[in-house]
């Protein structure tokens, strides 16, 4: 059994699911999810909810007994203590609880035990690229877009659409998040928009943001622009689905728009991402952006 701890926002949950799904397929074993984090009364940089319900995942969740088996092994009697001693002598990636050792791709990932609880963010397509077709299927929506979102989807499909994602909110207002992440500035968006539109006849930008009013007041592009401002809260996954329908993408330093671009199935898609993903530069992001995407 592979168990994945889920935490943080939707994009992070998708990485955590995708890596665990790939590992379970590789090991030919069951996959279960642990969503306990969302119910814990602990201080969180940004409050989050479990967000994978809209997708075609058909998830199975660990029960408390299974969770204790991995995380509280001393409760299982003498035999389990002996197993724990043996487990502690194994390489980190063979241990019962497999913690992501660093931010960039861990080459030992697929050498993990077939009975493991994995903890981490796993933010690289290298963890699941060989199962990309299955991951694409899993992240299809259970319910088709409707109402205004269906109208947006028709407009996107009928134009040379470019998604542009501006994430602000906690990235500019929460001091702890600002310290870790920061946000992309207008210079990045202006340069990226100009570059992504090159060679595309009649490009049309679709702007996705948690602060659309700020974008309307500050983002000035020399092409038609539409602001997607009808999805908020638990409906944010609709924005991601609409992003994936666009021809090209300008993403923020955000796993949310990373997935919006990655879920675009077209092999000729173009994606521009920021070179600087974290404000503190403490993490090695060499494997975060797929090699066919461009960073500026």
Buried (B, 14 or more C-beta within 10 A) or exposed (E): BBBBBBBBBBBBBBBBBBBBBBBBBBBEBEBBBBBBBBEEEEEEBEEBEBBBEBBEBEBEBBEEEBBBBBBEBEEBEEEBEEEBEEBEEEEEBBBBBBEBEEBBBBEEBEEBBEBBBBBBBBBBBBBBEBBBEBBBEBBEEEEEBEEEBEEBBEBBEEBBBBBBBBBBBBBBEBEEBBEBBBBBEEEBBBEBBEEBBEEBEEBBBBBBBBBBEBBEEEBEBEBEBBBBBBBEEEEBBBBBBBBBBBBBBBBBBBBBBBBBBBBBEEEEBBBBBBEEBBBEEEBEBEBBBBEEBBBE
